[in-house]
Amino acid sequence: MDPSQAAPDFEQVIEAGYSAVLSAHVTLTPDLQYIRHPGGCAERGEVIAFLLRLKASY
């Protein structure tokens, strides 16, 4: 490990998701993530990510 770089800290992830069936063929899945110290680096702060998945099958 390079002593000039900060030592790895930790990464904390909190996630909330839901799956909504809109019809017999369509599902909508929203997902919210809060990431503290992304990549294990305390200097990077925090990230909030929102994902939205739409699945259609025929």
PQR file of N, CA, C, O and H, with PARSE charges and radii, in Angstrom:
ATOM      1  N   MET A   1       0.845  -1.191   0.000 -0.4000 1.5000
ATOM      2  CA  MET A   1       0.000   0.000   0.000 -0.0000 2.0000
ATOM      3  C   MET A   1       0.883   1.245   0.000  0.5500 1.7000
ATOM      4  O   MET A   1       1.886   1.304   0.711 -0.5500 1.4000
ATOM      5  N   ASP A   2       0.510   2.212  -0.784 -0.4000 1.5000
ATOM      6  CA  ASP A   2       1.253   3.460  -0.901 -0.0000 2.0000
ATOM      7  C   ASP A   2       0.970   4.337   0.326  0.5500 1.7000
ATOM      8  O   ASP A   2      -0.185   4.699   0.553 -0.5500 1.4000
ATOM      9  H   ASP A   2      -0.305   2.164  -1.361  0.4000 1.0000
ATOM     10  N   PRO A   3       1.983   4.688   1.121 -0.5600 1.5000
ATOM     11  CA  PRO A   3       1.745   5.494   2.324  0.2800 2.0000
ATOM     12  C   PRO A   3       1.261   6.907   2.038  0.5500 1.7000
ATOM     13  O   PRO A   3       0.763   7.577   2.943 -0.5500 1.4000
ATOM     14  N   SER A   4       1.395   7.379   0.796 -0.4000 1.5000
ATOM     15  CA  SER A   4       0.919   8.727   0.476 -0.0000 2.0000
ATOM     16  C   SER A   4      -0.595   8.764   0.261  0.5500 1.7000
ATOM     17  O   SER A   4      -1.188   9.843   0.239 -0.5500 1.4000
ATOM     18  H   SER A   4       1.800   6.834   0.061  0.4000 1.0000
ATOM     19  N   GLN A   5      -1.224   7.596   0.103 -0.4000 1.5000
ATOM     20  CA  GLN A   5      -2.669   7.532  -0.084 -0.0000 2.0000
ATOM     21  C   GLN A   5      -3.346   7.213   1.243  0.5500 1.7000
ATOM     22  O   GLN A   5      -2.765   6.575   2.121 -0.5500 1.4000
ATOM     23  H   GLN A   5      -0.742   6.720   0.122  0.4000 1.0000
ATOM     24  N   ALA A   6      -4.588   7.671   1.368 -0.4000 1.5000
ATOM     25  CA  ALA A   6      -5.355   7.412   2.587 -0.0000 2.0000
ATOM     26  C   ALA A   6      -5.660   5.917   2.716  0.5500 1.7000
ATOM     27  O   ALA A   6      -5.918   5.232   1.726 -0.5500 1.4000
ATOM     28  H   ALA A   6      -5.061   8.189   0.655  0.4000 1.0000
ATOM     29  N   ALA A   7      -5.627   5.438   3.939 -0.4000 1.5000
ATOM     30  CA  ALA A   7      -5.953   4.033   4.190 -0.0000 2.0000
ATOM     31  C   ALA A   7      -7.432   3.786   3.923  0.5500 1.7000
ATOM     32  O   ALA A   7      -8.261   4.658   4.187 -0.5500 1.4000
ATOM     33  H   ALA A   7      -5.418   5.994   4.743  0.4000 1.0000
ATOM     34  N   PRO A   8      -7.775   2.607   3.401 -0.5600 1.5000
ATOM     35  CA  PRO A   8      -9.191   2.308   3.172  0.2800 2.0000
ATOM     36  C   PRO A   8      -9.976   2.387   4.472  0.5500 1.7000
ATOM     37  O   PRO A   8      -9.502   1.968   5.529 -0.5500 1.4000
ATOM     38  N   ASP A   9     -11.161   2.923   4.378 -0.4000 1.5000
ATOM     39  CA  ASP A   9     -12.023   3.078   5.550 -0.0000 2.0000
ATOM     40  C   ASP A   9     -13.102   2.002   5.481  0.5500 1.7000
ATOM     41  O   ASP A   9     -12.824   0.840   5.779 -0.5500 1.4000
ATOM     42  H   ASP A   9     -11.546   3.263   3.520  0.4000 1.0000
ATOM     43  N   PHE A  10     -14.289   2.349   5.109 -0.4000 1.5000
ATOM     44  CA  PHE A  10     -15.385   1.405   4.949 -0.0000 2.0000
ATOM     45  C   PHE A  10     -16.381   1.984   3.966  0.5500 1.7000
ATOM     46  O   PHE A  10     -16.370   3.182   3.687 -0.5500 1.4000
ATOM     47  H   PHE A  10     -14.515   3.292   4.867  0.4000 1.0000
ATOM     48  N   GLU A  11     -17.238   1.129   3.448 -0.4000 1.5000
ATOM     49  CA  GLU A  11     -18.327   1.562   2.585 -0.0000 2.0000
ATOM     50  C   GLU A  11     -19.627   1.078   3.226  0.5500 1.7000
ATOM     51  O   GLU A  11     -19.737  -0.082   3.624 -0.5500 1.4000
ATOM     52  H   GLU A  11     -17.247   0.155   3.675  0.4000 1.0000
ATOM     53  N   GLN A  12     -20.596   1.965   3.321 -0.4000 1.5000
ATOM     54  CA  GLN A  12     -21.895   1.626   3.910 -0.0000 2.0000
ATOM     55  C   GLN A  12     -22.975   1.912   2.871  0.5500 1.7000
ATOM     56  O   GLN A  12     -23.022   2.997   2.293 -0.5500 1.4000
ATOM     57  H   GLN A  12     -20.506   2.907   2.998  0.4000 1.0000
ATOM     58  N   VAL A  13     -23.846   0.923   2.642 -0.4000 1.5000
ATOM     59  CA  VAL A  13     -24.908   1.065   1.655 -0.0000 2.0000
ATOM     60  C   VAL A  13     -26.244   0.779   2.322  0.5500 1.7000
ATOM     61  O   VAL A  13     -26.413  -0.239   2.993 -0.5500 1.4000
ATOM     62  H   VAL A  13     -23.808   0.041   3.112  0.4000 1.0000
ATOM     63  N   ILE A  14     -27.189   1.690   2.128 -0.4000 1.5000
ATOM     64  CA  ILE A  14     -28.565   1.488   2.572 -0.0000 2.0000
ATOM     65  C   ILE A  14     -29.419   1.550   1.313  0.5500 1.7000
ATOM     66  O   ILE A  14     -29.320   2.493   0.528 -0.5500 1.4000
ATOM     67  H   ILE A  14     -27.052   2.516   1.583  0.4000 1.0000
ATOM     68  N   GLU A  15     -30.263   0.530   1.129 -0.4000 1.5000
ATOM     69  CA  GLU A  15     -31.017   0.428  -0.114 -0.0000 2.0000
ATOM     70  C   GLU A  15     -32.489   0.152   0.172  0.5500 1.7000
ATOM     71  O   GLU A  15     -32.830  -0.632   1.058 -0.5500 1.4000
ATOM     72  H   GLU A  15     -30.344  -0.236   1.766  0.4000 1.0000
ATOM     73  N   ALA A  16     -33.348   0.807  -0.591 -0.4000 1.5000
ATOM     74  CA  ALA A  16     -34.792   0.568  -0.493 -0.0000 2.0000
ATOM     75  C   ALA A  16     -35.319   0.362  -1.908  0.5500 1.7000
ATOM     76  O   ALA A  16     -35.041   1.151  -2.811 -0.5500 1.4000
ATOM     77  H   ALA A  16     -33.072   1.444  -1.311  0.4000 1.0000
ATOM     78  N   GLY A  17     -36.077  -0.703  -2.083 -0.4000 1.5000
ATOM     79  CA  GLY A  17     -36.611  -1.006  -3.399 -0.0000 2.0000
ATOM     80  C   GLY A  17     -38.036  -1.538  -3.296  0.5500 1.7000
ATOM     81  O   GLY A  17     -38.494  -1.950  -2.230 -0.5500 1.4000
ATOM     82  H   GLY A  17     -36.302  -1.344  -1.349  0.4000 1.0000
ATOM     83  N   TYR A  18     -38.708  -1.516  -4.418 -0.4000 1.5000
ATOM     84  CA  TYR A  18     -40.089  -1.980  -4.472 -0.0000 2.0000
ATOM     85  C   TYR A  18     -40.351  -2.477  -5.882  0.5500 1.7000
ATOM     86  O   TYR A  18     -39.795  -1.940  -6.840 -0.5500 1.4000
ATOM     87  H   TYR A  18     -38.335  -1.182  -5.283  0.4000 1.0000
ATOM     88  N   SER A  19     -41.177  -3.478  -6.020 -0.4000 1.5000
ATOM     89  CA  SER A  19     -41.539  -3.983  -7.331 -0.0000 2.0000
ATOM     90  C   SER A  19     -43.050  -3.867  -7.499  0.5500 1.7000
ATOM     91  O   SER A  19     -43.811  -4.452  -6.728 -0.5500 1.4000
ATOM     92  H   SER A  19     -41.629  -3.913  -5.242  0.4000 1.0000
ATOM     93  N   ALA A  20     -43.479  -3.117  -8.503 -0.4000 1.5000
ATOM     94  CA  ALA A  20     -44.909  -2.910  -8.758 -0.0000 2.0000
ATOM     95  C   ALA A  20     -45.292  -3.583 -10.068  0.5500 1.7000
ATOM     96  O   ALA A  20     -44.736  -3.280 -11.123 -0.5500 1.4000
ATOM     97  H   ALA A  20     -42.861  -2.642  -9.129  0.4000 1.0000
ATOM     98  N   VAL A  21     -46.232  -4.482  -9.987 -0.4000 1.5000
ATOM     99  CA  VAL A  21     -46.740  -5.148 -11.188 -0.0000 2.0000
ATOM    100  C   VAL A  21     -47.824  -4.248 -11.784  0.5500 1.7000
ATOM    101  O   VAL A  21     -48.887  -4.068 -11.190 -0.5500 1.4000
ATOM    102  H   VAL A  21     -46.684  -4.728  -9.129  0.4000 1.0000
ATOM    103  N   LEU A  22     -47.548  -3.691 -12.953 -0.4000 1.5000
ATOM    104  CA  LEU A  22     -48.483  -2.775 -13.593 -0.0000 2.0000
ATOM    105  C   LEU A  22     -49.514  -3.506 -14.444  0.5500 1.7000
ATOM    106  O   LEU A  22     -50.648  -3.049 -14.586 -0.5500 1.4000
ATOM    107  H   LEU A  22     -46.684  -3.837 -13.435  0.4000 1.0000
ATOM    108  N   SER A  23     -49.118  -4.631 -15.003 -0.4000 1.5000
ATOM    109  CA  SER A  23     -50.039  -5.481 -15.764 -0.0000 2.0000
ATOM    110  C   SER A  23     -49.447  -6.890 -15.779  0.5500 1.7000
ATOM    111  O   SER A  23     -48.424  -7.141 -15.142 -0.5500 1.4000
ATOM    112  H   SER A  23     -48.196  -5.002 -14.887  0.4000 1.0000
ATOM    113  N   ALA A  24     -50.076  -7.792 -16.492 -0.4000 1.5000
ATOM    114  CA  ALA A  24     -49.577  -9.167 -16.557 -0.0000 2.0000
ATOM    115  C   ALA A  24     -48.205  -9.249 -17.235  0.5500 1.7000
ATOM    116  O   ALA A  24     -47.497 -10.245 -17.085 -0.5500 1.4000
ATOM    117  H   ALA A  24     -50.907  -7.588 -17.010  0.4000 1.0000
ATOM    118  N   HIS A  25     -47.832  -8.208 -17.977 -0.4000 1.5000
ATOM    119  CA  HIS A  25     -46.584  -8.246 -18.737 -0.0000 2.0000
ATOM    120  C   HIS A  25     -45.598  -7.134 -18.367  0.5500 1.7000
ATOM    121  O   HIS A  25     -44.483  -7.120 -18.889 -0.5500 1.4000
ATOM    122  H   HIS A  25     -48.407  -7.399 -18.100  0.4000 1.0000
ATOM    123  N   VAL A  26     -45.968  -6.220 -17.499 -0.4000 1.5000
ATOM    124  CA  VAL A  26     -45.118  -5.058 -17.206 -0.0000 2.0000
ATOM    125  C   VAL A  26     -44.891  -4.919 -15.698  0.5500 1.7000
ATOM    126  O   VAL A  26     -45.836  -4.900 -14.908 -0.5500 1.4000
ATOM    127  H   VAL A  26     -46.874  -6.231 -17.076  0.4000 1.0000
ATOM    128  N   THR A  27     -43.598  -4.820 -15.318 -0.4000 1.5000
ATOM    129  CA  THR A  27     -43.217  -4.624 -13.919 -0.0000 2.0000
ATOM    130  C   THR A  27     -42.325  -3.385 -13.828  0.5500 1.7000
ATOM    131  O   THR A  27     -41.408  -3.215 -14.632 -0.5500 1.4000
ATOM    132  H   THR A  27     -42.830  -4.835 -15.960  0.4000 1.0000
ATOM    133  N   LEU A  28     -42.594  -2.528 -12.855 -0.4000 1.5000
ATOM    134  CA  LEU A  28     -41.811  -1.322 -12.607 -0.0000 2.0000
ATOM    135  C   LEU A  28     -41.130  -1.470 -11.253  0.5500 1.7000
ATOM    136  O   LEU A  28     -41.791  -1.752 -10.254 -0.5500 1.4000
ATOM    137  H   LEU A  28     -43.339  -2.666 -12.202  0.4000 1.0000
ATOM    138  N   THR A  29     -39.798  -1.279 -11.213 -0.4000 1.5000
ATOM    139  CA  THR A  29     -39.046  -1.463  -9.980 -0.0000 2.0000
ATOM    140  C   THR A  29     -38.187  -0.230  -9.682  0.5500 1.7000
ATOM    141  O   THR A  29     -37.110  -0.086 -10.261 -0.5500 1.4000
ATOM    142  H   THR A  29     -39.261  -1.049 -12.025  0.4000 1.0000
ATOM    143  N   PRO A  30     -38.639   0.665  -8.792 -0.5600 1.5000
ATOM    144  CA  PRO A  30     -37.791   1.774  -8.360  0.2800 2.0000
ATOM    145  C   PRO A  30     -36.852   1.302  -7.251  0.5500 1.7000
ATOM    146  O   PRO A  30     -37.201   0.418  -6.468 -0.5500 1.4000
ATOM    147  N   ASP A  31     -35.665   1.895  -7.188 -0.4000 1.5000
ATOM    148  CA  ASP A  31     -34.649   1.509  -6.212 -0.0000 2.0000
ATOM    149  C   ASP A  31     -33.879   2.759  -5.799  0.5500 1.7000
ATOM    150  O   ASP A  31     -33.386   3.494  -6.654 -0.5500 1.4000
ATOM    151  H   ASP A  31     -35.382   2.613  -7.824  0.4000 1.0000
ATOM    152  N   LEU A  32     -33.774   3.002  -4.504 -0.4000 1.5000
ATOM    153  CA  LEU A  32     -33.052   4.157  -3.975 -0.0000 2.0000
ATOM    154  C   LEU A  32     -31.887   3.648  -3.126  0.5500 1.7000
ATOM    155  O   LEU A  32     -32.072   2.795  -2.257 -0.5500 1.4000
ATOM    156  H   LEU A  32     -34.175   2.405  -3.809  0.4000 1.0000
ATOM    157  N   GLN A  33     -30.678   4.180  -3.383 -0.4000 1.5000
ATOM    158  CA  GLN A  33     -29.493   3.752  -2.647 -0.0000 2.0000
ATOM    159  C   GLN A  33     -28.788   4.969  -2.045  0.5500 1.7000
ATOM    160  O   GLN A  33     -28.629   6.003  -2.693 -0.5500 1.4000
ATOM    161  H   GLN A  33     -30.529   4.873  -4.089  0.4000 1.0000
ATOM    162  N   TYR A  34     -28.377   4.813  -0.798 -0.4000 1.5000
ATOM    163  CA  TYR A  34     -27.549   5.813  -0.115 -0.0000 2.0000
ATOM    164  C   TYR A  34     -26.218   5.136   0.162  0.5500 1.7000
ATOM    165  O   TYR A  34     -26.177   4.109   0.838 -0.5500 1.4000
ATOM    166  H   TYR A  34     -28.506   3.972  -0.272  0.4000 1.0000
ATOM    167  N   ILE A  35     -25.136   5.695  -0.348 -0.4000 1.5000
ATOM    168  CA  ILE A  35     -23.815   5.098  -0.206 -0.0000 2.0000
ATOM    169  C   ILE A  35     -22.912   6.079   0.535  0.5500 1.7000
ATOM    170  O   ILE A  35     -22.676   7.195   0.072 -0.5500 1.4000
ATOM    171  H   ILE A  35     -25.170   6.530  -0.897  0.4000 1.0000
ATOM    172  N   ARG A  36     -22.421   5.656   1.667 -0.4000 1.5000
ATOM    173  CA  ARG A  36     -21.519   6.471   2.492 -0.0000 2.0000
ATOM    174  C   ARG A  36     -20.105   5.935   2.320  0.5500 1.7000
ATOM    175  O   ARG A  36     -19.881   4.731   2.444 -0.5500 1.4000
ATOM    176  H   ARG A  36     -22.613   4.749   2.043  0.4000 1.0000
ATOM    177  N   HIS A  37     -19.173   6.794   2.041 -0.4000 1.5000
ATOM    178  CA  HIS A  37     -17.769   6.460   1.785 -0.0000 2.0000
ATOM    179  C   HIS A  37     -17.649   5.499   0.603  0.5500 1.7000
ATOM    180  O   HIS A  37     -17.133   4.394   0.770 -0.5500 1.4000
ATOM    181  H   HIS A  37     -19.355   7.772   1.939  0.4000 1.0000
ATOM    182  N   PRO A  38     -18.116   5.894  -0.598 -0.5600 1.5000
ATOM    183  CA  PRO A  38     -18.041   4.991  -1.749  0.2800 2.0000
ATOM    184  C   PRO A  38     -16.609   4.537  -2.025  0.5500 1.7000
ATOM    185  O   PRO A  38     -15.671   5.333  -1.993 -0.5500 1.4000
ATOM    186  N   GLY A  39     -16.465   3.258  -2.293 -0.4000 1.5000
ATOM    187  CA  GLY A  39     -15.142   2.699  -2.555 -0.0000 2.0000
ATOM    188  C   GLY A  39     -14.288   2.561  -1.315  0.5500 1.7000
ATOM    189  O   GLY A  39     -13.097   2.271  -1.416 -0.5500 1.4000
ATOM    190  H   GLY A  39     -17.227   2.611  -2.319  0.4000 1.0000
ATOM    191  N   GLY A  40     -14.875   2.764  -0.140 -0.4000 1.5000
ATOM    192  CA  GLY A  40     -14.118   2.628   1.102 -0.0000 2.0000
ATOM    193  C   GLY A  40     -13.246   3.822   1.424  0.5500 1.7000
ATOM    194  O   GLY A  40     -12.295   3.700   2.196 -0.5500 1.4000
ATOM    195  H   GLY A  40     -15.843   3.000  -0.058  0.4000 1.0000
ATOM    196  N   CYS A  41     -13.549   4.973   0.849 -0.4000 1.5000
ATOM    197  CA  CYS A  41     -12.740   6.169   1.069 -0.0000 2.0000
ATOM    198  C   CYS A  41     -13.589   7.247   1.751  0.5500 1.7000
ATOM    199  O   CYS A  41     -14.557   7.741   1.172 -0.5500 1.4000
ATOM    200  H   CYS A  41     -14.321   5.072   0.222  0.4000 1.0000
ATOM    201  N   ALA A  42     -13.224   7.603   2.974 -0.4000 1.5000
ATOM    202  CA  ALA A  42     -13.979   8.582   3.747 -0.0000 2.0000
ATOM    203  C   ALA A  42     -13.942   9.972   3.098  0.5500 1.7000
ATOM    204  O   ALA A  42     -14.841  10.783   3.324 -0.5500 1.4000
ATOM    205  H   ALA A  42     -12.438   7.201   3.445  0.4000 1.0000
ATOM    206  N   GLU A  43     -12.922  10.248   2.304 -0.4000 1.5000
ATOM    207  CA  GLU A  43     -12.785  11.563   1.679 -0.0000 2.0000
ATOM    208  C   GLU A  43     -13.803  11.782   0.560  0.5500 1.7000
ATOM    209  O   GLU A  43     -14.021  12.922   0.149 -0.5500 1.4000
ATOM    210  H   GLU A  43     -12.192   9.590   2.120  0.4000 1.0000
ATOM    211  N   ARG A  44     -14.424  10.725   0.063 -0.4000 1.5000
ATOM    212  CA  ARG A  44     -15.374  10.847  -1.040 -0.0000 2.0000
ATOM    213  C   ARG A  44     -16.772  11.240  -0.585  0.5500 1.7000
ATOM    214  O   ARG A  44     -17.616  11.566  -1.419 -0.5500 1.4000
ATOM    215  H   ARG A  44     -14.247   9.799   0.396  0.4000 1.0000
ATOM    216  N   GLY A  45     -17.033  11.219   0.699 -0.4000 1.5000
ATOM    217  CA  GLY A  45     -18.334  11.672   1.189 -0.0000 2.0000
ATOM    218  C   GLY A  45     -19.436  10.656   1.002  0.5500 1.7000
ATOM    219  O   GLY A  45     -19.320   9.511   1.440 -0.5500 1.4000
ATOM    220  H   GLY A  45     -16.347  10.954   1.377  0.4000 1.0000
ATOM    221  N   GLU A  46     -20.527  11.083   0.338 -0.4000 1.5000
ATOM    222  CA  GLU A  46     -21.686  10.214   0.189 -0.0000 2.0000
ATOM    223  C   GLU A  46     -22.323  10.394  -1.182  0.5500 1.7000
ATOM    224  O   GLU A  46     -22.126  11.414  -1.843 -0.5500 1.4000
ATOM    225  H   GLU A  46     -20.622  12.012  -0.018  0.4000 1.0000
ATOM    226  N   VAL A  47     -23.095   9.382  -1.603 -0.4000 1.5000
ATOM    227  CA  VAL A  47     -23.746   9.373  -2.905 -0.0000 2.0000
ATOM    228  C   VAL A  47     -25.186   8.904  -2.717  0.5500 1.7000
ATOM    229  O   VAL A  47     -25.449   7.998  -1.926 -0.5500 1.4000
ATOM    230  H   VAL A  47     -23.255   8.554  -1.066  0.4000 1.0000
ATOM    231  N   ILE A  48     -26.104   9.511  -3.435 -0.4000 1.5000
ATOM    232  CA  ILE A  48     -27.485   9.041  -3.475 -0.0000 2.0000
ATOM    233  C   ILE A  48     -27.776   8.667  -4.926  0.5500 1.7000
ATOM    234  O   ILE A  48     -27.601   9.477  -5.837 -0.5500 1.4000
ATOM    235  H   ILE A  48     -25.891  10.246  -4.078  0.4000 1.0000
ATOM    236  N   ALA A  49     -28.224   7.428  -5.126 -0.4000 1.5000
ATOM    237  CA  ALA A  49     -28.501   6.940  -6.474 -0.0000 2.0000
ATOM    238  C   ALA A  49     -29.959   6.494  -6.559  0.5500 1.7000
ATOM    239  O   ALA A  49     -30.474   5.856  -5.641 -0.5500 1.4000
ATOM    240  H   ALA A  49     -28.366   6.770  -4.386  0.4000 1.0000
ATOM    241  N   PHE A  50     -30.610   6.831  -7.654 -0.4000 1.5000
ATOM    242  CA  PHE A  50     -31.982   6.393  -7.898 -0.0000 2.0000
ATOM    243  C   PHE A  50     -32.006   5.633  -9.206  0.5500 1.7000
ATOM    244  O   PHE A  50     -31.562   6.140 -10.236 -0.5500 1.4000
ATOM    245  H   PHE A  50     -30.191   7.349  -8.399  0.4000 1.0000
ATOM    246  N   LEU A  51     -32.523   4.415  -9.166 -0.4000 1.5000
ATOM    247  CA  LEU A  51     -32.619   3.583 -10.360 -0.0000 2.0000
ATOM    248  C   LEU A  51     -34.082   3.258 -10.611  0.5500 1.7000
ATOM    249  O   LEU A  51     -34.867   3.107  -9.675 -0.5500 1.4000
ATOM    250  H   LEU A  51     -32.883   4.002  -8.329  0.4000 1.0000
ATOM    251  N   LEU A  52     -34.431   3.155 -11.862 -0.4000 1.5000
ATOM    252  CA  LEU A  52     -35.796   2.815 -12.230 -0.0000 2.0000
ATOM    253  C   LEU A  52     -35.735   1.758 -13.330  0.5500 1.7000
ATOM    254  O   LEU A  52     -35.222   2.017 -14.419 -0.5500 1.4000
ATOM    255  H   LEU A  52     -33.792   3.278 -12.622  0.4000 1.0000
ATOM    256  N   ARG A  53     -36.253   0.582 -13.047 -0.4000 1.5000
ATOM    257  CA  ARG A  53     -36.235  -0.510 -14.011 -0.0000 2.0000
ATOM    258  C   ARG A  53     -37.659  -0.775 -14.497  0.5500 1.7000
ATOM    259  O   ARG A  53     -38.606  -0.824 -13.713 -0.5500 1.4000
ATOM    260  H   ARG A  53     -36.670   0.371 -12.163  0.4000 1.0000
ATOM    261  N   LEU A  54     -37.778  -0.939 -15.789 -0.4000 1.5000
ATOM    262  CA  LEU A  54     -39.054  -1.284 -16.411 -0.0000 2.0000
ATOM    263  C   LEU A  54     -38.844  -2.586 -17.161  0.5500 1.7000
ATOM    264  O   LEU A  54     -38.013  -2.664 -18.066 -0.5500 1.4000
ATOM    265  H   LEU A  54     -37.009  -0.899 -16.426  0.4000 1.0000
ATOM    266  N   LYS A  55     -39.593  -3.603 -16.785 -0.4000 1.5000
ATOM    267  CA  LYS A  55     -39.460  -4.910 -17.418 -0.0000 2.0000
ATOM    268  C   LYS A  55     -40.761  -5.245 -18.135  0.5500 1.7000
ATOM    269  O   LYS A  55     -41.836  -5.254 -17.534 -0.5500 1.4000
ATOM    270  H   LYS A  55     -40.268  -3.540 -16.050  0.4000 1.0000
ATOM    271  N   ALA A  56     -40.644  -5.515 -19.413 -0.4000 1.5000
ATOM    272  CA  ALA A  56     -41.809  -5.899 -20.217 -0.0000 2.0000
ATOM    273  C   ALA A  56     -41.531  -7.246 -20.842  0.5500 1.7000
ATOM    274  O   ALA A  56     -40.471  -7.449 -21.435 -0.5500 1.4000
ATOM    275  H   ALA A  56     -39.771  -5.507 -19.901  0.4000 1.0000
ATOM    276  N   SER A  57     -42.470  -8.171 -20.717 -0.4000 1.5000
ATOM    277  CA  SER A  57     -42.328  -9.484 -21.331 -0.0000 2.0000
ATOM    278  C   SER A  57     -43.608  -9.827 -22.096  0.5500 1.7000
ATOM    279  O   SER A  57     -44.719  -9.548 -21.647 -0.5500 1.4000
ATOM    280  H   SER A  57     -43.331  -8.005 -20.236  0.4000 1.0000
ATOM    281  N   TYR A  58     -43.418 -10.428 -23.242 -0.4000 1.5000
ATOM    282  CA  TYR A  58     -44.578 -10.770 -24.077 -0.0000 2.0000
ATOM    283  C   TYR A  58     -44.521 -12.211 -24.494  0.5500 1.7000
ATOM    284  O   TYR A  58     -45.410 -12.684 -25.202 -0.5500 1.4000
ATOM    285  H   TYR A  58     -42.515 -10.654 -23.607  0.4000 1.0000
TER
END
